[in-house]
Amino acid sequence: MAHVKLHIPGPVEVSEKTFEAFRSPMIGHRGGEFKDLYAAIQPKLQELLFTERRVYLSTSSAWGVMEGAIRNLVAKKVLCCMNGAFSDKWLAVAQRCGKEAEGLQVDWGSPIRAEAIDAKLSSGEFDAMTVIHNETSTGVMSPIYDIAALKKKYPDVMFIVDTVSSMSAVKLEFDALGIDVMLAGTQKAFALPPGLALFACSEAALDKASKMPDRGYYFDFLEFQKNAEKDMTPSTPSIGHVYALKSKLEDIFEEGLEARFSRHQKTAQMTRDWAQGHGFTLFPEPGFESVTLTCINNGAREGGTRIDVPKLIKSTQERGFLINGGYGKIKGITFRISHMGDETEESMKQLFAALDEGLKEQ
Ligand SMILES: *Cc1c(COP(=O)(O)O)cnc(C)c1O
């Protein structure tokens, strides 16, 4: 069957070069060759995340590390900032881990604002906070630098930040942000196959984890640190992913970080322009649109006409591209287009041509 190119917000399209690296011959994960591979990647990951901390590799999807952060860092009560399907779920995950948790719910489409977090944390009830930088379900990007600035006021609160669909596409300076955990899954902006997550932890987070009972083993942050000091992972990693990551980091630094960030800005702007050019409005509150995916309203076109989203998806698919018909409770009333990873102005134009044809068939 002909391959349909992925423009869904994860997993995204994986390049041939990445796949080639992914299927490198297998090596032992405790041997010198693996350690050399790990050690070669580490400085590039640190440069990408603007950190001197180690960047850990977890063979899991992002949720593994998201749940791990709860188990490692929440002793008293966690504040879960909620503005979409992924961030809403984090509250339920914290509760399932047996933690005291409270939601800070804002409307889907709105960002999480620092002032709202400040008002909650000022109660002194919380020792941890979760927030999603880029809510993939709604296409909203929250002002993470403003939020992170609160850390100075609440040094004892663990700031746990999901950058799953923004890491590597947007400048995120882990050390300068001063947050405690920053994590991502590689099937989003890294454009790797699903199955690997990356994260960094502050010194304070490791100290806190060391005092926490019931951290478990697989996502014990101290195990990641202990093994990272020896250029290894706690358990057998997906070695193919590590090769693929090495290849991707070569691509990233060949392009240059600033060029990569501005490419994402540009393809995002093109997508917003395409949508607005067809009379659609965007789901996010203006000024908080994601740079890695665009979430478009269905039903607010000029004249109030709605499109048949499943039909648009089908006709676009027949032309070789897959977009997404909305997520969670906004399925069908929105649709989403991903422009993260390897997408360029040229590749986006090809998608828009297919979408234009699809719209004609409505
Ligand atoms: C995709 C996504 C997740 C979940 O990632 P998995 O890899 O499926 O565990 C969490 N948060 C955000 C913001 C995401 O985009």
The ligand as an ORCA input file, in Angstrom:
! r2SCAN-3c Opt
* xyz 0 1
  C       1.722     13.139     22.658
  C       1.697     13.875     23.943
  C       1.732     13.221     25.176
  C       1.679     11.731     25.308
  O       2.768     11.147     24.759
  P       2.913      9.563     24.641
  O       4.185      9.502     23.879
  O       1.719      9.065     23.909
  O       3.016      9.018     26.001
  C       1.772     13.978     26.317
  N       1.777     15.307     26.278
  C       1.727     15.976     25.116
  C       1.725     17.457     25.128
  C       1.688     15.279     23.913
  O       1.647     15.942     22.750
*
